[in-house]
Amino acid sequence: MPIKIKTLVLLLAALAVTTGLAAENRGLILLQSLAVPGLGQIRNDRGYGYAMLGSEVAIIGSMLYLNAEQNLKAQEYFEYAIKHAHIQNQDYPDQYFRDLSRYNSSGFEAGGYNAQIRQEAMQIYPNDPVQQQIYIDANIYPDNYAWNWDSLANRRDYSKIRIQTQDLRDYGKLAIGVMIVNHLISGVDALRFTAQNRKGNVYLDIKDRQPMVKFNLEW
């Protein structure tokens, strides 16, 4: 996930403790509410703060679960590729795993990744064998990155596991967005009950599979 969950939790806890050591005022109530949703509300006798705090615990729990499941799925498709595509047990960039799902092999035979690179070289540099070879050498996978799927069915099964992993990653990003919204709602509410003439709203939107937090505050 883009945000390390443990680091975030520790940061929020530290903010809560720090603000708890100082005298209560409007700014501190806002900071408490932003750091730990519901904290400022609870400390000012607003019972719904417990719901905000409970939501935060549930969201963090969901993030931890999704992160763990994503790691398990990533390990699953890696081990599946070792067994059925005969890749080596080493570190690879994510693009490599995507290419595994798109090509039957890494070779120059039909349906191979390197065959596609050679075809691209001929299209980009027609009648120029030297530039074609330079392009090929720069873009093909070397022998230590070689793969060859046992069957098309195996490659399709691998792709399904990859899709499941991506779905878990997307759910994790959404959970992060929901958590941010929960913090902002708590902060806006703190402004509302400490100064009735201030209004604000915050909501979550999704664009290109990425969560977006939109925030508006009227002073």
C-alpha positions as a Markdown table, in Angstrom:
| # | Residue | x | y | z |
|---|---|---|---|---|
| 1 | Met | 0.0 | 0.0 | 0.0 |
| 2 | Pro | 1.2 | 3.6 | -0.6 |
| 3 | Ile | 1.0 | 4.4 | 3.2 |
| 4 | Lys | 2.7 | 2.1 | 5.7 |
| 5 | Ile | -0.1 | 1.3 | 8.1 |
| 6 | Lys | 2.0 | 0.8 | 11.3 |
| 7 | Thr | 3.8 | 4.1 | 10.7 |
| 8 | Leu | 0.4 | 5.9 | 10.3 |
| 9 | Val | -1.0 | 4.3 | 13.4 |
| 10 | Leu | 2.0 | 5.3 | 15.5 |
| 11 | Leu | 1.9 | 8.8 | 14.2 |
| 12 | Leu | -1.8 | 9.2 | 15.1 |
| 13 | Ala | -1.2 | 7.8 | 18.5 |
| 14 | Ala | 1.7 | 10.2 | 19.1 |
| 15 | Leu | -0.4 | 13.2 | 18.0 |
| 16 | Ala | -3.2 | 12.2 | 20.3 |
| 17 | Val | -0.9 | 11.9 | 23.3 |
| 18 | Thr | 0.8 | 15.2 | 22.6 |
| 19 | Thr | -2.4 | 17.1 | 22.3 |
| 20 | Gly | -3.7 | 15.4 | 25.4 |
| 21 | Leu | -0.9 | 17.0 | 27.5 |
| 22 | Ala | -1.9 | 20.6 | 26.7 |
| 23 | Ala | -4.8 | 22.7 | 27.8 |
| 24 | Glu | -8.1 | 22.3 | 25.9 |
| 25 | Asn | -8.8 | 25.0 | 23.3 |
| 26 | Arg | -10.4 | 25.1 | 19.9 |
| 27 | Gly | -7.2 | 24.4 | 18.0 |
| 28 | Leu | -6.3 | 21.4 | 20.2 |
| 29 | Ile | -9.8 | 20.0 | 19.9 |
| 30 | Leu | -9.4 | 20.2 | 16.1 |
| 31 | Leu | -6.0 | 18.6 | 16.1 |
| 32 | Gln | -7.2 | 15.8 | 18.4 |
| 33 | Ser | -10.2 | 15.1 | 16.1 |
| 34 | Leu | -8.0 | 15.1 | 13.0 |
| 35 | Ala | -5.4 | 12.8 | 14.7 |
| 36 | Val | -7.8 | 10.3 | 16.1 |
| 37 | Pro | -11.4 | 10.5 | 14.8 |
| 38 | Gly | -13.8 | 10.9 | 17.7 |
| 39 | Leu | -11.2 | 11.8 | 20.3 |
| 40 | Gly | -12.1 | 15.5 | 20.4 |
| 41 | Gln | -15.8 | 14.7 | 20.4 |
| 42 | Ile | -15.4 | 12.2 | 23.3 |
| 43 | Arg | -13.4 | 14.6 | 25.4 |
| 44 | Asn | -16.1 | 17.2 | 24.9 |
| 45 | Asp | -19.0 | 14.9 | 26.0 |
| 46 | Arg | -20.3 | 14.1 | 22.5 |
| 47 | Gly | -21.2 | 10.4 | 22.5 |
| 48 | Tyr | -21.1 | 9.9 | 18.8 |
| 49 | Gly | -17.4 | 10.3 | 19.0 |
| 50 | Tyr | -17.3 | 6.6 | 20.0 |
| 51 | Ala | -18.8 | 5.7 | 16.6 |
| 52 | Met | -16.1 | 7.7 | 14.9 |
| 53 | Leu | -13.4 | 6.0 | 16.9 |
| 54 | Gly | -15.0 | 2.6 | 16.3 |
| 55 | Ser | -15.0 | 3.3 | 12.6 |
| 56 | Glu | -11.3 | 4.1 | 12.7 |
| 57 | Val | -10.5 | 0.8 | 14.4 |
| 58 | Ala | -12.6 | -1.1 | 11.9 |
| 59 | Ile | -10.9 | 0.7 | 8.9 |
| 60 | Ile | -7.4 | 0.0 | 10.2 |
| 61 | Gly | -8.4 | -3.6 | 10.8 |
| 62 | Ser | -9.6 | -3.8 | 7.2 |
| 63 | Met | -6.4 | -2.3 | 5.9 |
| 64 | Leu | -4.3 | -4.8 | 7.8 |
| 65 | Tyr | -6.4 | -7.7 | 6.6 |
| 66 | Leu | -6.3 | -6.5 | 2.9 |
| 67 | Asn | -2.6 | -5.9 | 3.1 |
| 68 | Ala | -2.0 | -9.4 | 4.5 |
| 69 | Glu | -4.2 | -11.0 | 1.8 |
| 70 | Gln | -2.6 | -9.0 | -1.0 |
| 71 | Asn | 0.9 | -10.3 | 0.1 |
| 72 | Leu | -0.4 | -13.8 | 0.2 |
| 73 | Lys | -1.9 | -13.6 | -3.2 |
| 74 | Ala | 1.3 | -12.0 | -4.6 |
| 75 | Gln | 3.3 | -14.9 | -3.1 |
| 76 | Glu | 0.7 | -17.3 | -4.6 |
| 77 | Tyr | 1.1 | -16.1 | -8.2 |
| 78 | Phe | 4.9 | -15.9 | -7.8 |
| 79 | Glu | 5.1 | -19.6 | -6.7 |
| 80 | Tyr | 2.6 | -20.5 | -9.5 |
| 81 | Ala | 4.8 | -19.0 | -12.1 |
| 82 | Ile | 7.8 | -20.8 | -10.7 |
| 83 | Lys | 6.0 | -24.1 | -11.0 |
| 84 | His | 4.2 | -23.6 | -14.3 |
| 85 | Ala | 6.2 | -21.0 | -16.2 |
| 86 | His | 9.5 | -22.2 | -14.9 |
| 87 | Ile | 10.9 | -18.8 | -13.9 |
| 88 | Gln | 13.8 | -18.5 | -11.5 |
| 89 | Asn | 13.3 | -17.8 | -7.8 |
| 90 | Gln | 14.6 | -14.2 | -7.8 |
| 91 | Asp | 13.3 | -10.6 | -7.6 |
| 92 | Tyr | 11.5 | -9.2 | -10.6 |
| 93 | Pro | 9.9 | -5.9 | -11.4 |
| 94 | Asp | 6.1 | -5.7 | -11.5 |
| 95 | Gln | 6.2 | -5.2 | -15.3 |
| 96 | Tyr | 7.7 | -8.7 | -15.6 |
| 97 | Phe | 4.8 | -10.3 | -13.8 |
| 98 | Arg | 2.4 | -8.4 | -16.1 |
| 99 | Asp | 4.2 | -9.7 | -19.2 |
| 100 | Leu | 4.0 | -13.2 | -17.8 |
| 101 | Ser | 0.2 | -13.0 | -18.0 |
| 102 | Arg | 0.3 | -11.7 | -21.6 |
| 103 | Tyr | 2.8 | -14.0 | -23.4 |
| 104 | Asn | 3.2 | -17.7 | -23.6 |
| 105 | Ser | 6.9 | -17.5 | -23.3 |
| 106 | Ser | 9.8 | -15.0 | -23.3 |
| 107 | Gly | 11.3 | -16.5 | -26.5 |
| 108 | Phe | 11.4 | -15.6 | -30.2 |
| 109 | Glu | 8.9 | -18.2 | -31.2 |
| 110 | Ala | 5.2 | -17.4 | -32.0 |
| 111 | Gly | 3.5 | -16.0 | -29.0 |
| 112 | Gly | 6.7 | -15.1 | -27.2 |
| 113 | Tyr | 7.6 | -11.7 | -25.7 |
| 114 | Asn | 10.9 | -11.4 | -27.5 |
| 115 | Ala | 9.2 | -12.2 | -30.8 |
| 116 | Gln | 7.0 | -9.2 | -30.2 |
| 117 | Ile | 10.0 | -7.0 | -29.5 |
| 118 | Arg | 11.6 | -8.2 | -32.8 |
| 119 | Gln | 8.5 | -7.4 | -34.7 |
| 120 | Glu | 8.3 | -3.9 | -33.1 |
| 121 | Ala | 12.0 | -3.3 | -34.1 |
| 122 | Met | 11.2 | -4.2 | -37.7 |
| 123 | Gln | 8.2 | -1.8 | -37.7 |
| 124 | Ile | 10.1 | 1.1 | -36.1 |
| 125 | Tyr | 13.3 | 0.7 | -38.1 |
| 126 | Pro | 12.4 | -0.8 | -41.5 |
| 127 | Asn | 15.4 | -1.6 | -43.7 |
| 128 | Asp | 17.8 | -0.8 | -40.9 |
| 129 | Pro | 19.1 | -4.1 | -39.4 |
| 130 | Val | 21.6 | -2.3 | -37.2 |
| 131 | Gln | 19.0 | -0.1 | -35.4 |
| 132 | Gln | 16.7 | -3.1 | -35.2 |
| 133 | Gln | 19.3 | -5.1 | -33.4 |
| 134 | Ile | 20.0 | -2.3 | -31.0 |
| 135 | Tyr | 16.3 | -2.0 | -30.2 |
| 136 | Ile | 16.0 | -5.8 | -29.7 |
| 137 | Asp | 19.1 | -6.0 | -27.4 |
| 138 | Ala | 17.7 | -3.1 | -25.3 |
| 139 | Asn | 14.2 | -4.5 | -24.8 |
| 140 | Ile | 14.2 | -8.3 | -24.8 |
| 141 | Tyr | 14.3 | -10.4 | -21.7 |
| 142 | Pro | 17.7 | -12.1 | -21.0 |
| 143 | Asp | 18.0 | -15.8 | -20.3 |
| 144 | Asn | 17.8 | -15.4 | -16.5 |
| 145 | Tyr | 14.3 | -13.8 | -17.0 |
| 146 | Ala | 13.1 | -16.6 | -19.4 |
| 147 | Trp | 9.8 | -18.3 | -19.0 |
| 148 | Asn | 7.7 | -20.8 | -20.8 |
| 149 | Trp | 4.1 | -21.7 | -19.7 |
| 150 | Asp | 3.2 | -25.3 | -19.6 |
| 151 | Ser | -0.2 | -24.5 | -21.1 |
| 152 | Leu | -2.5 | -21.6 | -22.0 |
| 153 | Ala | -4.8 | -22.7 | -19.1 |
| 154 | Asn | -1.9 | -22.2 | -16.7 |
| 155 | Arg | -1.3 | -18.7 | -18.0 |
| 156 | Arg | -5.0 | -17.9 | -17.6 |
| 157 | Asp | -5.1 | -19.2 | -14.1 |
| 158 | Tyr | -2.0 | -17.1 | -13.3 |
| 159 | Ser | -3.8 | -14.0 | -14.7 |
| 160 | Lys | -6.8 | -14.7 | -12.5 |
| 161 | Ile | -4.6 | -14.7 | -9.4 |
| 162 | Arg | -3.0 | -11.5 | -10.6 |
| 163 | Ile | -6.4 | -9.8 | -11.0 |
| 164 | Gln | -7.4 | -10.9 | -7.5 |
| 165 | Thr | -4.2 | -9.4 | -6.2 |
| 166 | Gln | -4.9 | -6.1 | -8.0 |
| 167 | Asp | -8.5 | -6.1 | -6.6 |
| 168 | Leu | -7.1 | -6.4 | -3.1 |
| 169 | Arg | -4.7 | -3.6 | -3.8 |
| 170 | Asp | -7.6 | -1.4 | -5.0 |
| 171 | Tyr | -9.7 | -2.2 | -2.0 |
| 172 | Gly | -6.7 | -1.2 | 0.2 |
| 173 | Lys | -6.4 | 2.1 | -1.6 |
| 174 | Leu | -10.1 | 2.7 | -1.1 |
| 175 | Ala | -9.8 | 1.8 | 2.6 |
| 176 | Ile | -7.0 | 4.5 | 3.0 |
| 177 | Gly | -9.3 | 7.0 | 1.3 |
| 178 | Val | -12.2 | 6.1 | 3.7 |
| 179 | Met | -9.9 | 6.5 | 6.6 |
| 180 | Ile | -8.8 | 10.0 | 5.5 |
| 181 | Val | -12.4 | 10.9 | 5.0 |
| 182 | Asn | -13.1 | 9.7 | 8.6 |
| 183 | His | -10.3 | 12.0 | 9.9 |
| 184 | Leu | -11.6 | 15.0 | 8.0 |
| 185 | Ile | -15.2 | 14.5 | 9.0 |
| 186 | Ser | -14.1 | 14.4 | 12.6 |
| 187 | Gly | -12.1 | 17.6 | 12.1 |
| 188 | Val | -14.9 | 19.4 | 10.4 |
| 189 | Asp | -17.3 | 18.3 | 13.1 |
| 190 | Ala | -14.9 | 19.7 | 15.7 |
| 191 | Leu | -14.9 | 23.0 | 13.9 |
| 192 | Arg | -18.7 | 22.9 | 13.8 |
| 193 | Phe | -19.3 | 22.3 | 17.5 |
| 194 | Thr | -16.5 | 24.8 | 18.6 |
| 195 | Ala | -17.7 | 27.6 | 16.2 |
| 196 | Gln | -21.3 | 27.3 | 15.0 |
| 197 | Asn | -20.7 | 29.9 | 12.2 |
| 198 | Arg | -18.3 | 27.6 | 10.4 |
| 199 | Lys | -19.5 | 25.0 | 8.0 |
| 200 | Gly | -17.7 | 22.3 | 6.2 |
| 201 | Asn | -18.1 | 19.1 | 4.3 |
| 202 | Val | -15.9 | 16.3 | 3.1 |
| 203 | Tyr | -16.5 | 13.3 | 0.8 |
| 204 | Leu | -14.8 | 10.6 | -1.1 |
| 205 | Asp | -14.8 | 10.2 | -4.9 |
| 206 | Ile | -13.0 | 7.8 | -7.2 |
| 207 | Lys | -11.3 | 8.7 | -10.5 |
| 208 | Asp | -9.4 | 6.3 | -12.6 |
| 209 | Arg | -9.6 | 3.7 | -9.9 |
| 210 | Gln | -7.9 | 6.1 | -7.5 |
| 211 | Pro | -9.7 | 7.4 | -4.3 |
| 212 | Met | -9.9 | 11.2 | -4.1 |
| 213 | Val | -10.8 | 13.1 | -1.0 |
| 214 | Lys | -12.6 | 16.4 | -1.6 |
| 215 | Phe | -12.8 | 18.9 | 1.3 |
| 216 | Asn | -14.7 | 22.2 | 1.6 |
| 217 | Leu | -14.7 | 24.6 | 4.6 |
| 218 | Glu | -16.5 | 27.9 | 4.9 |
| 219 | Trp | -15.2 | 30.4 | 7.4 |
